């Protein structure tokens, strides 16, 4: 399927005004305009964000109830349990609250469920466990907004529950003492883009202020919340939430904190990934650190990561980093085998790809890696993908979507066939009786047929600008670098050049090509280093490109040099 190229066409008058007002490169002004930034004040804040004007955390619904109850628990040395999720967002949320509560000398413990044995979010069994441990207060992070039965049982056991979450709530909220979720319909905070760790951070902001008003900080030094922003950045970037507004401001501050290397667990993890902490960016977090953090929850147990992120012993931190690296390699192997099995199945029954949604299950698949496999397949075949493991009593799995196709809405439409499900527009988890698998497949495909047209299933790529080859230099890379960190709602710009030839090249491994490129139609000696990762046909390497789409970066290994990363068209 050919990729549909969309060319960015911003308002030239706005671009000229930004270029002049910011004294910046016209391409930078164009990128700002494309992000809806049209005046100098907003542009300056985007390029030079600061943490001075954050949204008041008490604008979040139920925040006042939450901090008042937590204050009472801290003062009276009540037993507090932080209950998290097993992904990078949940792990960083748990570590953040645990760090803060321990600093406050609270009687606190934390718990992360086992992904396969216990499943997602707070369950009734966890309430029994908490009751046996005489827990007085449970605070959920990155989960809990759908844990109705568990909260009811907690109330019966005289355990208060504060839910902090960022997932889509159902029609009714759980009967908790407080439900702090910016996505609840009656929340007017405007913070619905926060990850779970973002909601946890805003809870800590509110709690610090509440404790200040209660003169709590007279005996101990008031903590600097900047120290927790490394965790905010890891969790937010890892959960792929929109990097806008508070998320952008706090992630930039968080990246600066990570670069200081003060958190032993992150430093040792960066070392094992061969990431230079001084030059770390959002790509390093997304593709190197987060997969290793997530691997623990998928292959072993995510509690390893909370211990790693709160570790104060360098030897233990290095040992655990090595373990996380090994678990990630194991995860990659399992995932590769599943994708290979699916590719063989699709070769035998290609008509499966004629449907609007690819829905597959197998008794031999490990459910813990199905989300990653679904993500890769959805990108390759440009359709939503749901994969389930049918090894147990019920089938459990994950779905990933593309473009503007809302997979959560599709599952909601088929709720009568599901045991449980959750997530958001682009990613969901689900549990279904095996007897309902075929019916669910048909129901979801009917939904896709009814609500989406052919154009929703086309691969597309936005080209931000067409450049002359001579334009690719360090100065342009430095200007584009001002837009970082890239992520959801702030994508990395993609450019195009035409008539390019390869001056030299060689393969790294079996599928990565390193090249030196030059303009085919010019006598100029201007050359640019380029990489093309995961090439599909290593035996047929072109020496000439009629056109290339690419991202421009500062070369981390050569001073004052640019390099480009070629995108598939």
C-alpha positions in Angstrom: 0.0 0.0 0.0 1.5 3.3 -1.1 2.0 6.0 1.6 -0.1 9.1 1.1 2.1 12.2 1.5 0.6 15.2 3.1 2.4 18.5 2.7 2.3 21.1 5.5 0.9 24.4 4.3 1.0 27.0 7.2 -0.2 30.5 7.0 2.8 32.4 5.5 1.9 35.6 7.3 2.0 33.9 10.7 5.4 32.2 9.7 6.9 35.6 8.8 5.6 37.2 12.0 7.1 34.5 14.1 10.4 34.5 12.2 10.8 38.2 12.7 9.5 38.3 16.3 11.7 35.4 17.5 14.6 36.1 15.2 14.6 32.4 14.3 15.0 30.2 11.2 11.8 30.3 9.0 11.5 26.6 9.3 11.3 26.7 13.0 8.6 29.4 12.7 6.8 27.1 10.3 7.0 24.1 12.7 5.6 26.3 15.6 2.7 27.5 13.3 1.9 23.9 12.5 1.5 23.2 16.2 -1.0 26.0 16.6 1.4 28.4 18.0 0.7 31.7 16.3 1.8 34.5 18.6 5.2 35.5 20.0 4.3 35.1 23.6 3.1 31.5 23.2 6.1 30.7 21.0 8.6 32.0 23.5 6.9 29.9 26.2 7.0 26.8 24.0 10.7 27.3 23.2 11.7 28.4 26.7 9.2 26.8 29.1 9.4 27.3 32.9 7.6 25.7 35.9 6.3 29.0 37.4 2.8 29.0 36.0 1.6 25.5 36.4 -2.1 24.8 36.8 -3.3 24.8 40.4 -3.4 21.1 41.4 -6.6 21.8 43.5 -8.4 22.4 40.2 -8.5 18.6 39.9 -11.8 17.3 41.1 -11.6 15.6 44.6 -8.0 16.8 45.1 -9.0 18.6 48.3 -10.6 15.4 49.7 -7.5 13.4 48.8 -4.9 15.6 50.5 -6.9 16.1 53.6 -7.3 12.3 54.1 -3.6 11.7 53.3 -2.6 14.4 55.8 -4.6 12.7 58.5 -3.0 9.4 57.6 0.5 10.9 57.8 -0.1 12.6 61.1 -1.6 9.6 62.8 0.9 7.1 61.4 -1.9 5.2 59.7 -0.8 2.4 57.3 -0.8 3.7 53.7 -0.6 1.4 50.7 0.4 2.8 47.3 -1.1 0.4 44.6 0.4 0.9 41.1 0.4 -0.6 37.6 3.1 -2.7 36.0 4.1 -0.5 33.1 6.6 2.4 33.1 3.9 4.9 34.0 2.6 2.9 36.9 6.1 2.1 38.2 7.3 5.7 38.1 4.0 6.9 39.7 4.6 4.3 42.5 8.2 5.3 43.0 7.3 9.1 43.0 4.6 8.8 45.7 6.7 6.3 47.7 9.7 8.7 47.7 7.6 11.6 48.8 5.7 9.8 51.5 8.9 8.3 53.0 10.4 11.8 53.0 7.3 12.8 55.1 8.0 9.9 57.4 4.6 8.4 56.6 3.9 4.7 57.4 3.9 3.7 53.7 4.3 0.6 51.6 3.7 -0.1 48.0 2.4 -2.9 45.8 2.5 -3.7 42.1 0.4 -6.7 40.9 1.8 -9.5 38.7 0.7 -8.8 35.1 -0.5 -12.4 34.4 -1.3 -13.9 37.8 -3.2 -10.9 39.1 -4.1 -8.7 36.1 -4.5 -5.0 35.8 -5.7 -2.7 38.6 -7.1 -3.1 42.1 -9.0 -6.4 42.7 -11.0 -7.7 45.6 -8.2 -10.1 46.4 -5.9 -7.1 46.9 -8.4 -5.7 49.5 -8.2 -8.9 51.4 -4.4 -8.7 51.4 -4.6 -5.1 52.6 -7.0 -6.0 55.3 -4.7 -8.8 56.5 -1.9 -6.2 56.7 -4.1 -3.7 58.7 -3.9 -1.1 55.9 -5.9 2.0 56.6 -5.6 3.8 53.3 -5.0 2.7 49.7 -3.9 5.2 47.1 -4.0 3.8 43.5 -1.7 5.3 40.9 -2.3 4.9 37.1 -5.2 2.6 37.8 -8.4 2.2 39.9 -11.0 4.2 38.0 -12.7 0.9 37.0 -12.2 -1.0 40.2 -15.8 -0.8 41.4 -16.0 -4.2 43.2 -12.6 -3.7 44.9 -13.6 -0.3 46.3 -16.9 -1.7 47.6 -15.0 -4.5 49.4 -12.5 -1.9 50.8 -15.4 0.2 52.2 -16.8 -3.0 53.9 -13.3 -3.6 55.4 -13.1 0.0 56.7 -10.2 0.8 54.3 -10.4 4.2 52.6 -9.4 4.3 48.9 -8.1 7.3 47.0 -8.1 6.6 43.3 -5.6 8.6 41.1 -5.8 7.6 37.5 -5.8 9.0 34.0 -7.7 6.3 32.1 -11.2 6.8 30.7 -13.8 6.3 33.5 -17.0 4.4 32.8 -20.5 5.8 33.2 -20.1 5.5 37.0 -17.1 6.2 39.2 -16.0 3.8 41.9 -17.3 4.6 45.4 -14.0 5.8 46.7 -13.3 8.5 49.2 -11.8 10.5 46.3 -11.4 9.9 42.6 -8.7 12.1 41.1 -8.8 11.6 37.3 -8.7 14.5 34.9 -10.7 12.5 32.4 -13.8 12.4 34.6 -16.5 14.5 33.0 -17.0 16.8 36.0 -13.3 17.6 36.2 -12.6 21.2 34.9 -8.8 21.2 35.4 -8.0 20.9 31.7 -5.3 18.4 32.6 -6.8 15.4 30.7 -3.5 15.0 28.8 -1.6 13.9 32.0 -0.2 10.4 32.4 -0.7 8.5 35.6 2.6 9.8 36.9 1.4 13.3 36.0 -1.7 12.9 38.2 0.6 11.5 41.0 2.9 14.5 40.6 0.0 16.9 40.9 -1.2 15.1 44.0 2.3 15.7 45.5 2.1 19.3 44.5 -1.2 19.7 46.3 -0.1 17.7 49.3 3.1 19.8 49.7 1.0 23.0 49.7 -1.5 21.5 52.1 1.3 20.4 54.5 2.8 23.9 54.2 -0.5 25.4 55.4 -0.5 23.0 58.3 3.1 24.1 59.2 4.3 20.6 58.6 7.6 21.8 57.1 8.7 23.6 60.2 10.5 20.5 61.5 11.8 19.1 58.2 13.0 20.9 55.0 10.3 21.4 52.4 11.2 19.1 49.5 12.0 20.5 46.0 9.6 18.8 43.6 12.1 19.3 40.8 13.8 16.2 42.3 10.8 14.1 41.2 10.6 15.3 37.6 13.0 12.6 36.3 10.3 10.1 37.2 7.6 12.4 35.6 9.5 12.5 32.3 10.1 8.7 32.2 6.5 7.9 32.9 5.0 10.5 30.7 7.2 9.8 27.7 6.8 6.1 28.2 3.0 6.3 28.3 3.0 8.3 25.0 0.7 11.1 26.3 0.6 14.4 24.4 3.8 16.4 25.2 2.0 19.7 25.4 1.4 22.4 28.1 2.3 21.0 31.6 3.6 17.7 30.1 6.1 19.6 27.9 7.2 22.0 30.7 7.7 19.2 33.2 9.3 16.7 30.8 11.9 19.3 29.8 12.7 20.0 33.5 12.7 16.2 34.0 15.2 15.6 31.3 17.5 18.2 32.9 17.2 16.4 36.2 18.0 13.0 34.5 21.1 14.5 33.0 22.4 15.3 36.5 22.6 11.6 37.1 21.5 11.8 40.7 19.0 8.9 40.6 21.2 5.8 40.8 18.6 3.5 39.3 18.3 5.6 36.1 22.0 6.2 35.8 22.8 2.5 36.0 20.0 1.8 33.5 21.4 4.4 31.1 24.9 2.9 31.5 23.6 -0.6 30.5 21.8 0.9 27.5 25.0 2.8 26.5 23.2 6.1 26.7 25.2 9.2 27.5 23.2 10.8 30.3 24.6 14.2 29.4 23.0 13.9 25.9 19.9 11.9 26.7 16.7 12.8 24.8 13.1 11.6 24.5 14.1 9.0 21.9 16.6 7.4 24.3 13.8 7.2 26.9 11.2 5.8 24.5 13.4 3.2 22.8 16.1 2.3 25.4 15.1 3.0 29.0 11.3 2.4 28.9 11.5 -1.0 27.1 13.8 -2.3 29.8 11.5 -0.9 32.5 8.4 -2.5 30.9 10.2 -5.8 30.3 10.2 -6.5 34.0 6.4 -6.3 34.2 6.1 -8.4 31.0 8.6 -11.2 31.7 9.1 -11.2 35.4 7.7 -8.7 38.0 7.5 -4.9 37.8 8.3 -4.5 41.5 11.9 -4.9 40.4 11.7 -1.5 38.7 10.2 0.4 41.7 13.1 -1.0 43.7 15.5 0.1 41.0 14.1 3.7 40.8 14.2 4.2 44.5 17.5 2.4 45.0 20.3 4.1 47.1 23.0 1.4 46.7 25.1 1.6 43.5 26.0 -2.1 43.5 22.4 -3.2 43.7 21.4 -0.6 41.0 24.0 -2.0 38.6 22.9 -5.6 39.2 19.2 -4.8 38.7 20.0 -2.8 35.5 21.8 -5.8 34.1 18.8 -8.0 35.0 16.4 -5.6 33.2 18.6 -5.7 30.2 18.5 -9.5 30.1 14.7 -9.5 30.5 14.4 -7.0 27.6 16.4 -9.4 25.4 14.1 -12.2 26.4 11.1 -10.1 25.7 12.4 -9.2 22.2 12.9 -12.9 21.4 9.4 -13.9 22.5 7.8 -11.0 20.6 9.8 -11.8 17.5 8.6 -15.5 17.6 4.9 -14.4 17.9 5.2 -11.9 15.0 6.9 -14.6 12.9 4.0 -17.0 13.7 1.5 -14.4 12.7 3.3 -13.6 9.4 3.2 -17.3 8.5 -0.5 -17.4 9.3 -1.2 -14.4 7.1 0.8 -16.0 4.2 -1.4 -19.1 4.4 -4.7 -17.1 4.9 -4.1 -13.7 3.3 -7.9 -12.9 3.3 -7.5 -12.1 7.0 -6.0 -8.8 5.9 -9.1 -8.0 3.8 -10.9 -7.2 7.0 -10.8 -3.7 8.7 -9.4 -5.2 11.9 -6.9 -8.0 12.4 -8.2 -10.2 15.2 -6.1 -13.3 16.1 -5.7 -15.6 19.0 -3.5 -18.6 19.9 -2.9 -21.0 22.8 0.9 -20.6 22.7 1.2 -16.8 22.8 2.6 -15.1 25.9 -0.1 -12.4 26.7 2.5 -10.1 28.3 4.1 -9.1 24.9 1.0 -9.0 22.7 0.6 -5.2 23.0 4.0 -4.6 21.4 3.4 -7.2 18.7 0.0 -5.7 18.0 1.6 -2.2 17.7 4.2 -3.4 15.2 1.6 -5.2 13.1 -0.9 -2.3 13.1 1.8 -0.1 11.7 2.9 -2.6 9.1 -0.6 -3.4 7.8 -2.3 -0.1 8.6 -5.3 -1.5 10.5 -6.2 -1.9 14.2 -4.9 -5.2 15.6 -6.1 -7.3 18.5 -4.1 -10.3 19.7 -5.1 -12.7 22.4 -3.6 -15.6 24.3 -6.2 -18.3 24.7 -4.1 -20.6 26.8 -6.0 -20.1 30.0 -9.6 -20.3 31.1 -10.3 -17.0 29.3 -8.6 -15.3 26.4 -6.6 -12.2 27.5 -4.8 -9.8 25.2 -4.2 -6.3 23.8 -5.2 -4.1 21.0 -3.5 -1.3 19.2 -5.0 1.2 16.7 -3.9 3.6 13.9 -4.7 7.0 12.6 -8.0 8.3 14.2 -9.6 4.9 14.7 -10.8 4.6 18.3 -10.3 1.0 19.5 -11.7 1.8 23.0 -14.9 3.0 21.4 -15.1 -0.2 19.3 -14.7 -2.4 22.4 -17.3 -0.3 24.3 -19.7 -1.0 21.4 -19.1 -4.8 21.9 -19.0 -4.6 25.7 -21.7 -7.4 26.0 -19.2 -9.9 24.6 -16.4 -8.9 26.9 -15.5 -9.9 30.5 -13.6 -6.7 31.0 -11.6 -4.2 29.1 -9.9 -0.8 29.5 -7.5 1.7 27.9 -7.9 4.6 25.5 -8.4 5.4 21.8 -5.1 3.9 20.6 -4.5 1.1 23.0 -6.6 -1.3 25.1 -6.4 -4.5 27.1 -9.2 -7.0 27.2 -10.5 -10.3 28.6 -13.0 -12.4 26.8 -14.6 -15.9 27.1 -13.2 -18.2 24.5 -16.7 -19.1 23.3 -17.2 -15.4 22.4 -14.0 -14.9 20.4 -15.5 -15.4 17.0 -18.6 -13.3 17.8 -16.3 -10.5 19.1 -14.2 -10.6 16.0 -17.3 -10.2 13.8 -18.8 -7.4 16.0 -15.6 -5.4 16.0 -15.2 -5.7 12.2 -18.9 -4.6 11.8 -18.1 -1.5 13.9 -15.1 -0.7 11.7 -17.2 -1.0 8.6 -20.0 1.2 10.0 -17.9 4.0 11.5 -14.8 4.3 9.3 -14.1 4.7 5.6 -11.3 3.5 3.3 -9.2 6.6 3.8 -9.0 5.9 7.6 -6.9 2.8 6.8 -4.3 4.4 4.5 -0.8 5.0 5.5 0.1 8.6 5.5 3.0 10.8 6.3 3.1 14.5 6.8 6.0 16.3 5.1 6.7 19.4 7.0 8.9 21.0 4.3 10.8 20.2 1.1 14.4 21.3 1.4 17.3 21.9 -0.8 20.1 19.4 0.1 22.4 22.3 0.9 19.9 23.4 3.6 20.8 20.3 5.7 23.4 21.5 8.2 24.2 21.8 11.9 22.4 25.2 12.3 19.1 23.7 11.0 19.5 20.7 13.2 20.1 23.0 16.2 17.0 25.0 15.4 14.8 21.8 15.1 16.3 20.6 18.4 14.6 23.5 20.1 11.2 21.8 19.5 12.2 18.8 21.7 11.1 16.7 23.4 9.1 15.1 20.6 6.1 12.8 21.2 2.4 12.7 20.9 0.9 16.1 19.7 4.5 17.3 19.1 5.8 15.0 16.4 9.4 15.2 15.1 9.4 17.1 11.8 9.8 15.1 8.6 11.5 16.8 5.6 11.9 15.8 2.0 14.8 16.2 -0.5 14.8 15.1 -4.1 17.4 13.8 -6.5 19.9 12.3 -4.0 22.7 9.8 -4.6 24.7 7.7 -2.2 28.4 8.6 -2.1 29.2 5.6 0.2 27.4 3.1 2.5 27.8 0.0 4.6 25.5 -2.2 6.6 25.4 -2.3 10.4 24.2 -5.7 11.5 21.8 -7.2 9.0 19.3 -4.4 8.5 20.7 -0.9 9.3 22.4 1.1 6.5 24.8 3.9 7.2 25.4 6.3 4.3 27.0 9.5 3.1 24.6 11.3 0.8 25.0 14.1 -1.7 22.9 15.9 -4.2 22.9 14.2 -7.6 22.2 17.3 -9.5 24.8 19.6 -8.0 28.5 20.2 -8.3 28.6 21.0 -4.6 30.7 18.9 -2.4 28.2 19.2 0.5 27.6 15.7 2.0 25.5 14.5 4.9 25.7 11.4 7.1 22.5 9.4 7.0 21.0 6.2 8.6 18.2 4.0 7.3 17.2 1.6 10.1 15.3 -1.7 9.6 15.6 -1.8 5.8 13.3 -4.3 4.2 15.6 -5.6 1.4 19.3 -5.5 2.4 20.3 -7.3 -0.8 18.9 -4.4 -3.0 20.3 -1.2 -1.8 19.7 1.8 -4.0 22.5 4.1 -5.0 20.1 6.8 -6.1 16.9 8.2 -4.5 14.4 10.2 -6.5 13.2 11.5 -3.2 13.8 10.8 0.5 11.8 11.6 3.6 13.9 12.1 6.7 14.3 13.6 10.2 17.3 15.8 11.0 19.3 15.5 14.2 22.4 16.8 15.8 25.1 14.2 15.5 25.9 13.1 19.1 29.3 11.8 18.1 30.6 14.6 15.9 30.8 18.2 17.1 28.8 20.7 15.1 27.5 18.2 12.6 24.0 17.2 11.4 22.8 13.7 10.5 19.6 12.5 9.0 17.4 9.5 9.7 15.6 8.2 6.5 11.9 7.3 6.8 10.2 4.7 4.8 7.8 6.0 2.1 
